[in-house]
Structure formats: structure tokens, C-alpha cells
Amino acid sequence: MNDVERHYTRGDLGSRILHALEITGRNVGRLRPEDLLPVDQFHARGRAAVVEVARLAGIQPGWQVLDVGGGLGGPARVLATEMRCQVTVLDLTDEFVRVGAMLTERMDLACDVHFRHGSAEHMPFIDARFDAVWTQHSTMNIQHKERLYAEAYRVLRPGGRLAMHEIVAGPVQPVIYPAPWSADGSSSFLLPASELRELIKGAGFRELAWEDVTQPSLEWFKRVAPVPGAPKPPLGLHLLLGDRAADAIRGQITNLAEQRLQVIQAAFERR
């Protein structure tokens, strides 16, 4: 198990999520996508950001979408239900893949959302397999980004879209840890926005849109930050991050407020 997978693996994540759902009155045998919103949208601004990025990239009904680093599959299930896409989630963390597939099955969405354990740097798919490649708060953990975007280019059909909602390094450094994706920075591989933008273009993509959404992301984190001393809700990001959740979210607020981190939404087209 590498450092990234070790950071995210809890060992009992599935049973903890099902227990939290049960005590909040959900029918765990037949879940709805909205039941999991507090835990499976592991990115800034939740479901609203998924819909925004899909529209920004021009995602169309019926498209085959690859969600790279898609975790438990929250965004993938939004794309399947809201945009009527077929989505494959590729994730390095085996527990996320197993639990995501289990939750998706309980939503009766297993025909539309599929899970695959594997690396973004060596994608286990044939050339031109997908209409869109999607990354949402996942590239912070990917060290060799030139490989990531070369692979994204390879598995996309000509004219396919790269849809992104990512955290990048801000003009003020260093980043304060813990962060949601790394406890101490050892598994964090951030690039400044300008460098990331040029790297993607250098991989052969044509830019369609690039938006800085740092401020609304900061406001969102402020709204969802745990209140000191308040009891934890049954279902929340603490199930994914454990005891470090509150410190990671507070650190995220500081990093965004001090411009140590920025958040971007972008869309590119494969030439």
C-alpha cells in the first residue's frame, strides 16, 4: 500500500457509513444519491460544483466518462443521474473502489456507474475509450502529472473533453498541513495554476474554459467547518478522514484565505 492509499484507507469505511445511514433513518437496502451527500462529495461546494463543471465542459447525455480519482463515486453518480452518462470510476484506493461499488449497487445504479482499481498514471483502458475524462480534487495526490495528462489524452476520443475541478498551489507558500488529501505534505504534489495550465496544453489539449473559484470555495468551507466542541454528525467527512478531519478543514480555510491554495474549474478539448 503506497502513501496515498494509506492516507485514505480506514479499513471499516463501508460498515461505518452504513451504520451512520441507519441511525439517521435511511433505508440502507435502497439508498438514494442524496442520502450520501455529506460524505461522498469529497470536494469543495459539493453537488453544485459537479453540475457546474459538467456544464462548463459540455458533458452530453449518453457520454462515456472516466472519473479519475473518483473515490466513493459521488460525482460519478451525479453525472449518471443528472446528465445520463455512463461513468467509470478509477481510483488508487482499493477500499474506496469496494465501498463505492457497494453503495452504488444499493442505489440501483450499478449499470451506469462502474468502479476500477488502478493508477491514473497507467490507466487500464484502450485508446479513445471515453468521451470525457473527469478530475475533481484528485490531482493533488498525483505526482507525475505529465503522465496523467498523456494518459487522459490517450484514452479520450478526438474532440473529447477534459473536465477539471482542482486545487492548485497559490502564490503564497508553503501550504499548511494537515490538508484533506495529505496529513503532512508527503503525498501532496501541487503545481501553480499557470504551470498546470501550460502542462495540459503541452499534452495536446485545447483550452475551452478556465475559472478561478477560490472565493466561493473558501466560503463553502467556512459554512461546513466543524464547530469546536459541537458533536459530530453521524454522516460526514470525519468518516473519511478520521480524527484529523476538523484540523484538515480548518487548515483548508487558512490556506485558501491566505492564498496558499487556489481552486480552479476548467475544460479542455482533445485535438
Backbone as CSV, one residue per row, in Angstrom:
resi,resn,N_x,N_y,N_z,CA_x,CA_y,CA_z,C_x,C_y,C_z
1,MET,0.850,-1.193,0.000,0.000,0.000,0.000,0.890,1.249,0.000
2,ASN,0.687,2.158,-0.960,1.515,3.365,-1.011,0.969,4.438,-0.082
3,ASP,1.691,5.571,-0.004,1.325,6.626,0.945,-0.055,7.200,0.677
4,VAL,-0.419,7.339,-0.598,-1.724,7.911,-0.930,-2.839,6.981,-0.467
5,GLU,-2.737,5.701,-0.803,-3.775,4.757,-0.399,-3.831,4.625,1.117
6,ARG,-2.681,4.656,1.764,-2.639,4.571,3.231,-3.351,5.767,3.863
7,HIS,-3.220,6.943,3.259,-3.857,8.155,3.799,-5.378,8.012,3.809
8,TYR,-5.933,7.389,2.777,-7.389,7.333,2.638,-8.024,6.069,3.221
9,THR,-7.254,5.023,3.439,-7.824,3.753,3.873,-8.171,3.775,5.360
10,ARG,-9.426,3.421,5.675,-9.883,3.337,7.065,-9.979,1.880,7.519
11,GLY,-10.295,0.983,6.591,-10.412,-0.428,6.937,-11.837,-0.875,7.201
12,ASP,-12.652,0.011,7.755,-14.048,-0.328,8.062,-14.996,0.741,7.537
13,LEU,-14.605,1.402,6.447,-15.367,2.545,5.951,-16.794,2.157,5.566
14,GLY,-16.953,1.035,4.893,-18.283,0.635,4.458,-19.237,0.440,5.619
15,SER,-18.801,-0.288,6.634,-19.676,-0.551,7.786,-19.968,0.737,8.550
16,ARG,-19.009,1.645,8.620,-19.241,2.899,9.333,-20.252,3.774,8.599
17,ILE,-20.161,3.812,7.276,-21.125,4.600,6.505,-22.525,4.003,6.635
18,LEU,-22.649,2.684,6.524,-23.962,2.051,6.638,-24.551,2.259,8.024
19,HIS,-23.735,2.181,9.058,-24.220,2.423,10.417,-24.715,3.855,10.563
20,ALA,-23.961,4.828,10.019,-24.382,6.227,10.094,-25.695,6.445,9.351
21,LEU,-25.854,5.778,8.223,-27.100,5.896,7.464,-28.272,5.304,8.241
22,GLU,-28.047,4.183,8.888,-29.109,3.533,9.656,-29.592,4.412,10.807
23,ILE,-28.654,5.009,11.542,-29.077,5.785,12.708,-29.682,7.130,12.319
24,THR,-29.540,7.525,11.055,-30.219,8.731,10.579,-31.503,8.395,9.819
25,GLY,-31.919,7.118,9.880,-33.217,6.736,9.355,-33.260,6.390,7.881
26,ARG,-32.103,6.240,7.230,-32.109,5.872,5.817,-32.354,4.383,5.641
27,ASN,-32.924,4.042,4.515,-33.116,2.648,4.138,-31.844,2.169,3.446
28,VAL,-30.983,1.465,4.163,-29.675,1.110,3.608,-29.787,0.051,2.522
29,GLY,-30.931,-0.599,2.421,-31.123,-1.562,1.352,-31.470,-0.918,0.032
30,ARG,-31.970,0.310,0.094,-32.328,1.034,-1.131,-32.022,2.507,-0.913
31,LEU,-30.788,2.874,-1.173,-30.326,4.239,-0.931,-30.684,5.159,-2.096
32,ARG,-30.704,6.448,-1.788,-30.858,7.482,-2.804,-29.565,8.297,-2.847
33,PRO,-29.195,8.861,-3.991,-27.954,9.647,-4.054,-27.891,10.746,-3.004
34,GLU,-29.001,11.396,-2.705,-28.987,12.490,-1.728,-28.693,12.003,-0.311
35,ASP,-28.898,10.713,-0.041,-28.606,10.189,1.294,-27.133,10.324,1.653
36,LEU,-26.268,10.294,0.643,-24.829,10.250,0.883,-24.128,11.594,0.696
37,LEU,-24.874,12.654,0.423,-24.253,13.944,0.119,-23.241,14.408,1.176
38,PRO,-23.464,14.163,2.473,-22.479,14.647,3.454,-21.129,13.940,3.410
39,VAL,-21.049,12.811,2.685,-19.801,12.049,2.744,-19.206,11.726,1.376
40,ASP,-20.017,11.658,0.319,-19.457,11.168,-0.943,-19.119,12.269,-1.934
41,GLN,-19.350,13.540,-1.584,-18.900,14.660,-2.408,-17.660,15.246,-1.728
42,PHE,-16.530,14.585,-1.951,-15.284,14.885,-1.227,-14.519,15.992,-1.957
43,HIS,-15.162,17.164,-2.061,-14.576,18.295,-2.767,-15.352,19.551,-2.400
44,ALA,-14.793,20.703,-2.709,-15.426,21.979,-2.381,-16.750,22.150,-3.112
45,ARG,-17.733,22.680,-2.437,-19.035,23.101,-2.964,-19.927,21.955,-3.406
46,GLY,-19.586,20.738,-3.006,-20.490,19.619,-3.137,-21.067,19.391,-4.525
47,ARG,-22.335,18.954,-4.544,-23.002,18.581,-5.784,-23.069,19.737,-6.772
48,ALA,-23.250,20.967,-6.273,-23.367,22.124,-7.166,-22.144,22.260,-8.058
49,ALA,-20.968,21.971,-7.516,-19.744,22.071,-8.308,-19.708,21.019,-9.404
50,VAL,-20.239,19.826,-9.136,-20.279,18.777,-10.158,-21.094,19.253,-11.359
51,VAL,-22.266,19.801,-11.088,-23.142,20.265,-12.159,-22.486,21.407,-12.929
52,GLU,-21.832,22.327,-12.220,-21.157,23.458,-12.875,-20.070,22.979,-13.830
53,VAL,-19.236,22.062,-13.355,-18.122,21.592,-14.181,-18.647,20.810,-15.385
54,ALA,-19.693,20.030,-15.188,-20.277,19.283,-16.305,-20.773,20.236,-17.391
55,ARG,-21.414,21.313,-16.979,-21.898,22.288,-17.953,-20.747,23.039,-18.603
56,LEU,-19.731,23.365,-17.813,-18.568,24.073,-18.340,-17.890,23.265,-19.438
57,ALA,-17.811,21.952,-19.226,-17.125,21.075,-20.183,-18.035,20.601,-21.310
58,GLY,-19.322,20.905,-21.227,-20.239,20.479,-22.272,-20.513,18.988,-22.274
59,ILE,-20.535,18.372,-21.069,-20.827,16.946,-20.969,-22.234,16.679,-21.509
60,GLN,-22.361,15.657,-22.355,-23.623,15.362,-23.024,-24.219,14.036,-22.546
61,PRO,-25.561,13.926,-22.566,-26.208,12.653,-22.219,-25.680,11.518,-23.098
62,GLY,-25.494,10.373,-22.462,-25.020,9.205,-23.192,-23.518,9.092,-23.293
63,TRP,-22.785,10.109,-22.855,-21.325,10.062,-22.953,-20.748,9.024,-21.997
64,GLN,-19.616,8.469,-22.416,-18.801,7.613,-21.568,-17.773,8.495,-20.871
65,VAL,-17.833,8.541,-19.542,-16.981,9.440,-18.749,-16.076,8.609,-17.850
66,LEU,-14.816,8.976,-17.791,-13.861,8.379,-16.858,-13.590,9.371,-15.739
67,ASP,-13.964,8.998,-14.513,-13.725,9.836,-13.340,-12.443,9.350,-12.668
68,VAL,-11.368,10.108,-12.838,-10.054,9.718,-12.333,-9.904,10.173,-10.878
69,GLY,-9.673,9.220,-9.990,-9.605,9.544,-8.572,-10.978,9.833,-8.006
70,GLY,-11.975,9.113,-8.493,-13.374,9.408,-8.151,-13.839,8.909,-6.808
71,GLY,-12.980,8.275,-6.021,-13.317,7.918,-4.652,-14.544,7.038,-4.534
72,LEU,-15.484,7.458,-3.684,-16.699,6.692,-3.432,-17.733,6.831,-4.540
73,GLY,-17.471,7.692,-5.523,-18.346,7.774,-6.675,-19.452,8.809,-6.593
74,GLY,-19.364,9.737,-5.650,-20.401,10.766,-5.555,-20.590,11.562,-6.837
75,PRO,-19.526,12.193,-7.362,-19.670,12.912,-8.629,-20.120,12.007,-9.776
76,ALA,-19.607,10.781,-9.815,-19.995,9.856,-10.890,-21.489,9.582,-10.866
77,ARG,-22.054,9.426,-9.664,-23.490,9.161,-9.575,-24.315,10.387,-9.959
78,VAL,-23.787,11.592,-9.698,-24.470,12.805,-10.171,-24.451,12.843,-11.695
79,LEU,-23.316,12.540,-12.295,-23.228,12.524,-13.756,-24.161,11.482,-14.359
80,ALA,-24.312,10.357,-13.678,-25.187,9.301,-14.186,-26.659,9.690,-14.069
81,THR,-27.041,10.272,-12.944,-28.453,10.571,-12.721,-28.878,11.896,-13.329
82,GLU,-28.013,12.916,-13.269,-28.372,14.248,-13.751,-28.069,14.428,-15.246
83,MET,-26.947,13.843,-15.707,-26.515,14.041,-17.084,-26.741,12.798,-17.949
84,ARG,-27.194,11.707,-17.319,-27.482,10.447,-18.018,-26.242,9.909,-18.750
85,CYS,-25.108,9.968,-18.064,-23.858,9.450,-18.607,-23.584,8.046,-18.079
86,GLN,-22.729,7.326,-18.780,-22.143,6.089,-18.284,-20.768,6.456,-17.727
87,VAL,-20.514,6.138,-16.464,-19.309,6.622,-15.793,-18.497,5.460,-15.239
88,THR,-17.198,5.519,-15.469,-16.254,4.585,-14.864,-15.395,5.350,-13.871
89,VAL,-15.368,4.893,-12.637,-14.539,5.498,-11.596,-13.236,4.713,-11.508
90,LEU,-12.115,5.419,-11.648,-10.786,4.823,-11.478,-10.165,5.419,-10.225
91,ASP,-9.792,4.571,-9.265,-9.215,5.092,-8.031,-8.104,4.180,-7.528
92,LEU,-7.106,4.804,-6.924,-5.942,4.086,-6.416,-6.218,3.395,-5.083
93,THR,-7.241,3.853,-4.360,-7.550,3.318,-3.035,-8.571,2.192,-3.156
94,ASP,-8.135,0.981,-2.888,-8.989,-0.191,-3.073,-10.249,-0.106,-2.213
95,GLU,-10.144,0.403,-1.000,-11.320,0.498,-0.133,-12.369,1.424,-0.730
96,PHE,-11.952,2.546,-1.313,-12.902,3.439,-1.977,-13.621,2.712,-3.111
97,VAL,-12.885,1.935,-3.880,-13.473,1.214,-5.008,-14.514,0.209,-4.516
98,ARG,-14.172,-0.546,-3.494,-15.087,-1.562,-2.981,-16.328,-0.936,-2.331
99,VAL,-16.120,0.079,-1.502,-17.254,0.709,-0.817,-18.105,1.491,-1.815
100,GLY,-17.464,2.170,-2.754,-18.218,2.905,-3.767,-19.097,1.998,-4.586
101,ALA,-18.590,0.833,-4.965,-19.385,-0.119,-5.738,-20.552,-0.639,-4.913
102,MET,-20.320,-0.899,-3.638,-21.386,-1.379,-2.761,-22.495,-0.342,-2.622
103,LEU,-22.140,0.906,-2.410,-23.141,1.962,-2.260,-23.899,2.184,-3.566
104,THR,-23.186,2.115,-4.669,-23.815,2.298,-5.978,-24.816,1.184,-6.260
105,GLU,-24.476,-0.032,-5.895,-25.389,-1.165,-6.055,-26.670,-0.936,-5.246
106,ARG,-26.536,-0.389,-4.058,-27.705,-0.146,-3.205,-28.555,1.024,-3.701
107,MET,-28.043,1.774,-4.655,-28.826,2.832,-5.298,-29.395,2.383,-6.637
108,ASP,-29.150,1.130,-6.990,-29.600,0.583,-8.269,-28.992,1.346,-9.442
109,LEU,-27.705,1.746,-9.290,-27.014,2.489,-10.347,-25.809,1.732,-10.897
110,ALA,-25.704,0.452,-10.545,-24.518,-0.305,-10.949,-24.419,-0.494,-12.455
111,CYS,-25.526,-0.337,-13.173,-25.470,-0.435,-14.632,-24.908,0.825,-15.272
112,ASP,-24.898,1.915,-14.515,-24.470,3.205,-15.053,-23.137,3.691,-14.499
113,VAL,-22.751,3.224,-13.324,-21.509,3.654,-12.677,-20.701,2.415,-12.312
114,HIS,-19.491,2.334,-12.855,-18.620,1.184,-12.659,-17.339,1.639,-11.953
115,PHE,-16.713,0.730,-11.222,-15.524,1.065,-10.448,-14.361,0.174,-10.862
116,ARG,-13.185,0.804,-10.912,-11.972,0.081,-11.312,-10.816,0.542,-10.423
117,HIS,-10.097,-0.407,-9.855,-8.924,-0.088,-9.037,-7.714,0.056,-9.955
118,GLY,-7.018,1.201,-9.872,-5.859,1.386,-10.732,-5.271,2.772,-10.624
119,SER,-4.196,2.979,-11.362,-3.418,4.211,-11.297,-3.776,5.164,-12.426
120,ALA,-3.843,6.452,-12.092,-4.082,7.486,-13.105,-2.897,7.647,-14.038
121,GLU,-1.727,7.218,-13.609,-0.530,7.340,-14.437,-0.381,6.186,-15.423
122,HIS,-1.151,5.119,-15.231,-1.136,3.954,-16.134,-2.574,3.447,-16.228
123,MET,-3.416,4.149,-16.959,-4.843,3.845,-16.994,-5.102,2.532,-17.730
124,PRO,-5.871,1.629,-17.138,-6.092,0.298,-17.724,-7.224,0.286,-18.753
125,PHE,-7.125,1.163,-19.748,-8.169,1.292,-20.755,-7.533,1.441,-22.139
126,ILE,-8.286,1.035,-23.156,-7.803,1.139,-24.526,-7.845,2.594,-25.002
127,ASP,-7.151,2.874,-26.081,-7.128,4.217,-26.665,-8.529,4.657,-27.091
128,ALA,-8.792,5.962,-26.950,-10.029,6.587,-27.438,-11.282,5.945,-26.856
129,ARG,-11.193,5.477,-25.619,-12.298,4.749,-24.981,-13.411,5.675,-24.480
130,PHE,-13.071,6.930,-24.116,-14.018,7.782,-23.407,-14.307,9.083,-24.157
131,ASP,-15.500,9.614,-23.875,-15.886,10.931,-24.387,-15.393,12.053,-23.489
132,ALA,-15.187,11.762,-22.215,-14.721,12.781,-21.269,-13.895,12.129,-20.175
133,VAL,-12.848,12.821,-19.745,-12.081,12.457,-18.555,-12.334,13.538,-17.522
134,TRP,-12.665,13.109,-16.313,-13.105,13.998,-15.239,-12.142,13.888,-14.062
135,THR,-11.648,15.024,-13.545,-10.880,15.005,-12.296,-11.446,16.068,-11.374
136,GLN,-11.699,15.683,-10.133,-12.298,16.610,-9.158,-11.601,16.421,-7.813
137,HIS,-10.697,17.358,-7.510,-9.926,17.312,-6.267,-9.211,15.970,-6.115
138,SER,-8.548,15.548,-7.189,-7.796,14.292,-7.130,-6.344,14.450,-7.563
139,THR,-6.033,15.465,-8.369,-4.678,15.546,-8.926,-3.649,16.020,-7.907
140,MET,-4.099,16.494,-6.746,-3.140,16.887,-5.697,-2.280,15.706,-5.275
141,ASN,-2.817,14.481,-5.389,-2.106,13.283,-4.969,-1.349,12.603,-6.108
142,ILE,-1.386,13.160,-7.314,-0.743,12.527,-8.468,0.573,13.240,-8.748
143,GLN,1.668,12.536,-8.567,2.984,13.157,-8.657,3.382,13.488,-10.089
144,HIS,3.253,12.531,-10.979,3.751,12.701,-12.350,2.598,13.158,-13.244
145,LYS,2.339,14.435,-13.200,1.166,14.958,-13.910,1.330,14.893,-15.428
146,GLU,2.548,14.896,-15.905,2.726,14.763,-17.343,2.226,13.393,-17.812
147,ARG,2.391,12.371,-16.967,1.865,11.046,-17.292,0.335,11.051,-17.217
148,LEU,-0.205,11.689,-16.208,-1.659,11.774,-16.061,-2.301,12.343,-17.319
149,TYR,-1.791,13.479,-17.800,-2.442,14.129,-18.931,-2.124,13.445,-20.254
150,ALA,-0.980,12.786,-20.328,-0.714,11.962,-21.513,-1.686,10.790,-21.574
151,GLU,-1.961,10.189,-20.426,-2.917,9.087,-20.361,-4.336,9.574,-20.635
152,ALA,-4.694,10.734,-20.082,-6.017,11.294,-20.352,-6.194,11.536,-21.846
153,TYR,-5.173,12.077,-22.471,-5.221,12.326,-23.919,-5.394,11.009,-24.678
154,ARG,-4.667,9.989,-24.247,-4.703,8.695,-24.939,-6.080,8.046,-24.879
155,VAL,-6.730,8.064,-23.702,-7.995,7.337,-23.551,-9.197,8.143,-24.047
156,LEU,-8.992,9.421,-24.393,-10.071,10.240,-24.936,-10.168,10.086,-26.450
157,ARG,-11.371,10.107,-26.955,-11.574,10.162,-28.406,-11.209,11.562,-28.903
158,PRO,-10.872,11.735,-30.172,-10.665,13.074,-30.717,-11.913,13.935,-30.492
159,GLY,-11.724,15.131,-29.993,-12.844,16.001,-29.660,-13.398,15.776,-28.269
160,GLY,-12.890,14.769,-27.550,-13.339,14.508,-26.183,-12.895,15.599,-25.228
161,ARG,-13.507,15.622,-24.059,-13.291,16.711,-23.111,-12.551,16.255,-21.853
162,LEU,-11.683,17.126,-21.373,-11.065,17.002,-20.062,-11.748,18.008,-19.151
163,ALA,-12.459,17.527,-18.149,-13.192,18.381,-17.212,-12.487,18.352,-15.869
164,MET,-12.216,19.550,-15.311,-11.395,19.641,-14.105,-12.011,20.550,-13.048
165,HIS,-11.873,20.133,-11.799,-12.173,20.971,-10.634,-11.102,20.630,-9.618
166,GLU,-10.056,21.472,-9.555,-8.841,21.066,-8.854,-8.291,22.146,-7.917
167,ILE,-7.537,21.677,-6.959,-6.793,22.546,-6.042,-5.372,22.678,-6.562
168,VAL,-4.877,23.920,-6.605,-3.527,24.190,-7.097,-2.770,25.035,-6.075
169,ALA,-1.468,25.117,-6.248,-0.645,25.927,-5.350,-0.909,27.406,-5.588
170,GLY,-1.080,28.149,-4.512,-1.289,29.582,-4.614,0.026,30.349,-4.621
171,PRO,-0.041,31.683,-4.734,1.178,32.492,-4.794,1.933,32.576,-3.476
172,VAL,1.272,32.281,-2.372,1.909,32.297,-1.046,2.220,30.861,-0.640
173,GLN,3.443,30.603,-0.264,3.863,29.262,0.139,4.626,29.344,1.464
174,PRO,4.667,28.252,2.242,4.214,26.897,1.909,2.750,26.664,2.288
175,VAL,2.226,25.531,1.845,0.894,25.084,2.245,0.956,24.588,3.683
176,ILE,-0.096,24.858,4.427,-0.198,24.399,5.812,-0.880,23.032,5.834
177,TYR,-0.284,22.066,6.534,-0.860,20.730,6.684,-1.199,20.496,8.154
178,PRO,-2.177,19.615,8.447,-2.798,18.652,7.537,-3.804,19.301,6.590
179,ALA,-3.953,18.677,5.423,-4.981,19.028,4.449,-5.823,17.776,4.206
180,PRO,-6.981,17.914,3.613,-7.811,16.721,3.398,-7.113,15.619,2.602
181,TRP,-6.173,15.966,1.726,-5.531,14.963,0.871,-4.150,14.536,1.364
182,SER,-3.641,15.157,2.415,-2.319,14.788,2.913,-2.149,15.280,4.346
183,ALA,-1.690,14.379,5.205,-1.523,14.753,6.608,-0.314,15.652,6.833
184,ASP,0.745,15.429,6.054,1.983,16.155,6.314,2.669,16.681,5.050
185,GLY,2.026,16.545,3.910,2.607,17.022,2.659,3.401,15.985,1.897
186,SER,3.622,14.816,2.492,4.458,13.814,1.820,3.785,13.224,0.586
187,SER,2.465,13.260,0.536,1.746,12.726,-0.625,1.008,13.833,-1.373
188,SER,1.537,15.048,-1.273,0.923,16.202,-1.931,1.830,16.702,-3.037
189,PHE,1.268,16.855,-4.230,2.057,17.242,-5.405,1.322,18.351,-6.158
190,LEU,1.350,19.541,-5.596,0.627,20.677,-6.153,1.497,21.443,-7.143
191,LEU,0.846,21.998,-8.162,1.506,22.902,-9.097,0.783,24.245,-9.069
192,PRO,1.486,25.337,-9.360,0.791,26.616,-9.549,-0.140,26.542,-10.747
193,ALA,-1.185,27.361,-10.734,-2.185,27.324,-11.798,-1.563,27.515,-13.178
194,SER,-0.653,28.484,-13.303,-0.071,28.771,-14.617,0.732,27.592,-15.139
195,GLU,1.457,26.923,-14.251,2.274,25.774,-14.665,1.390,24.595,-15.062
196,LEU,0.330,24.359,-14.296,-0.592,23.273,-14.626,-1.275,23.533,-15.970
197,ARG,-1.676,24.742,-16.176,-2.367,25.124,-17.414,-1.496,24.866,-18.632
198,GLU,-0.226,25.250,-18.554,0.682,25.054,-19.683,1.024,23.581,-19.881
199,LEU,1.114,22.831,-18.779,1.407,21.404,-18.892,0.295,20.692,-19.659
200,ILE,-0.957,21.051,-19.365,-2.097,20.414,-20.037,-2.102,20.781,-21.522
201,LYS,-1.853,22.026,-21.823,-1.782,22.435,-23.234,-0.645,21.707,-23.943
202,GLY,0.473,21.534,-23.228,1.611,20.842,-23.815,1.339,19.382,-24.111
203,ALA,0.335,18.819,-23.417,-0.048,17.427,-23.687,-0.908,17.302,-24.933
204,GLY,-1.285,18.447,-25.538,-2.045,18.423,-26.776,-3.473,18.910,-26.680
205,PHE,-3.889,19.342,-25.485,-5.269,19.783,-25.292,-5.448,21.249,-25.696
206,ARG,-6.651,21.557,-26.149,-7.041,22.943,-26.442,-7.928,23.452,-25.320
207,GLU,-7.572,24.608,-24.756,-8.332,25.147,-23.628,-9.681,25.706,-24.090
208,LEU,-10.733,25.308,-23.367,-12.079,25.819,-23.621,-12.526,26.800,-22.549
209,ALA,-12.118,26.566,-21.306,-12.530,27.434,-20.197,-11.567,27.256,-19.037
210,TRP,-11.360,28.339,-18.286,-10.512,28.309,-17.082,-11.060,29.351,-16.110
211,GLU,-11.499,28.904,-14.940,-12.127,29.795,-13.970,-11.499,29.614,-12.595
212,ASP,-11.236,30.723,-11.929,-10.779,30.698,-10.540,-12.008,30.749,-9.635
213,VAL,-12.219,29.696,-8.853,-13.377,29.632,-7.952,-12.913,29.526,-6.504
214,THR,-11.791,30.170,-6.204,-11.237,30.111,-4.854,-12.175,30.746,-3.831
215,GLN,-12.710,31.926,-4.128,-13.520,32.625,-3.136,-14.787,31.863,-2.771
216,PRO,-15.591,31.395,-3.752,-16.759,30.608,-3.349,-16.391,29.309,-2.641
217,SER,-15.231,28.741,-2.966,-14.784,27.531,-2.274,-14.451,27.846,-0.822
218,LEU,-13.792,28.977,-0.587,-13.475,29.394,0.777,-14.757,29.588,1.584
219,GLU,-15.737,30.258,1.009,-16.995,30.491,1.729,-17.697,29.174,2.040
220,TRP,-17.619,28.230,1.121,-18.231,26.921,1.357,-17.551,26.202,2.511
221,PHE,-16.222,26.192,2.527,-15.511,25.538,3.619,-15.834,26.185,4.965
222,LYS,-15.995,27.480,4.983,-16.374,28.149,6.230,-17.733,27.671,6.722
223,ARG,-18.656,27.450,5.794,-20.008,27.017,6.181,-20.020,25.588,6.713
224,VAL,-19.165,24.719,6.157,-19.216,23.309,6.550,-18.208,22.966,7.641
225,ALA,-17.375,23.900,8.046,-16.356,23.616,9.055,-16.997,23.196,10.376
226,PRO,-16.447,22.189,11.040,-16.993,21.762,12.335,-16.913,22.888,13.365
227,VAL,-17.940,22.993,14.163,-17.955,23.968,15.253,-17.207,23.358,16.437
228,PRO,-16.166,24.042,16.955,-15.411,23.475,18.085,-16.323,23.127,19.251
229,GLY,-16.173,21.912,19.751,-16.964,21.466,20.887,-18.305,20.870,20.546
230,ALA,-18.760,21.052,19.308,-20.058,20.510,18.905,-19.915,19.017,18.578
231,PRO,-20.966,18.229,18.836,-20.889,16.792,18.491,-20.806,16.591,16.981
232,LYS,-20.121,15.550,16.574,-20.010,15.239,15.153,-21.345,14.693,14.644
233,PRO,-21.757,15.067,13.437,-22.946,14.440,12.851,-22.644,12.986,12.529
234,PRO,-23.650,12.130,12.459,-23.373,10.723,12.145,-22.668,10.548,10.806
235,LEU,-23.075,11.332,9.819,-22.549,11.174,8.465,-21.797,12.443,8.078
236,GLY,-20.518,12.305,7.760,-19.730,13.478,7.400,-18.332,13.073,6.978
237,LEU,-17.511,14.076,6.649,-16.165,13.796,6.148,-15.254,13.190,7.209
238,HIS,-15.665,13.268,8.488,-14.855,12.622,9.525,-14.830,11.100,9.346
239,LEU,-15.829,10.538,8.645,-15.794,9.106,8.360,-14.659,8.767,7.397
240,LEU,-14.301,9.717,6.522,-13.204,9.509,5.572,-11.852,9.878,6.156
241,LEU,-11.822,10.934,6.956,-10.548,11.498,7.418,-10.218,11.176,8.869
242,GLY,-11.164,10.594,9.594,-10.902,10.255,10.984,-10.740,11.479,11.861
243,ASP,-9.898,11.357,12.881,-9.742,12.409,13.877,-9.106,13.677,13.317
244,ARG,-8.449,13.577,12.179,-7.794,14.754,11.616,-8.733,15.617,10.774
245,ALA,-10.007,15.229,10.657,-10.933,15.937,9.771,-11.066,17.411,10.136
246,ALA,-11.305,17.712,11.402,-11.525,19.098,11.804,-10.286,19.947,11.537
247,ASP,-9.105,19.436,11.880,-7.866,20.184,11.635,-7.628,20.374,10.141
248,ALA,-7.944,19.350,9.337,-7.737,19.447,7.891,-8.640,20.505,7.271
249,ILE,-9.884,20.579,7.716,-10.811,21.569,7.167,-10.433,22.968,7.628
250,ARG,-10.053,23.107,8.879,-9.593,24.427,9.346,-8.337,24.857,8.593
251,GLY,-7.432,23.919,8.341,-6.244,24.236,7.560,-6.581,24.640,6.138
252,GLN,-7.592,23.989,5.576,-8.020,24.336,4.223,-8.511,25.782,4.175
253,ILE,-9.263,26.187,5.185,-9.771,27.557,5.240,-8.605,28.548,5.304
254,THR,-7.628,28.271,6.153,-6.462,29.150,6.271,-5.692,29.208,4.960
255,ASN,-5.469,28.055,4.333,-4.720,28.020,3.076,-5.402,28.817,1.979
256,LEU,-6.710,28.714,1.884,-7.442,29.455,0.862,-7.480,30.938,1.180
257,ALA,-7.706,31.278,2.436,-7.787,32.688,2.829,-6.460,33.404,2.637
258,GLU,-5.353,32.695,2.853,-4.015,33.292,2.748,-3.395,33.090,1.364
259,GLN,-4.154,32.579,0.413,-3.714,32.352,-0.967,-2.569,31.350,-1.069
260,ARG,-2.521,30.432,-0.125,-1.567,29.331,-0.230,-2.089,28.266,-1.191
261,LEU,-3.418,28.216,-1.318,-4.084,27.332,-2.257,-5.073,28.136,-3.086
262,GLN,-5.328,27.660,-4.290,-6.378,28.211,-5.133,-7.202,27.046,-5.689
263,VAL,-8.426,27.336,-6.094,-9.300,26.318,-6.673,-9.702,26.776,-8.067
264,ILE,-9.570,25.884,-9.026,-9.923,26.225,-10.412,-10.917,25.221,-10.981
265,GLN,-11.730,25.698,-11.913,-12.569,24.851,-12.752,-12.140,25.090,-14.186
266,ALA,-12.025,24.036,-14.975,-11.526,24.208,-16.328,-12.044,23.107,-17.239
267,ALA,-11.996,23.391,-18.526,-12.376,22.406,-19.543,-11.412,22.522,-20.718
268,PHE,-10.999,21.375,-21.229,-10.108,21.297,-22.385,-10.669,20.288,-23.373
269,GLU,-10.247,20.426,-24.615,-10.676,19.512,-25.678,-9.472,18.773,-26.235
270,ARG,-9.640,17.463,-26.456,-8.577,16.691,-27.090,-8.595,16.990,-28.581
271,ARG,-7.451,17.392,-29.088,-7.351,17.736,-30.512,-7.452,16.484,-31.381
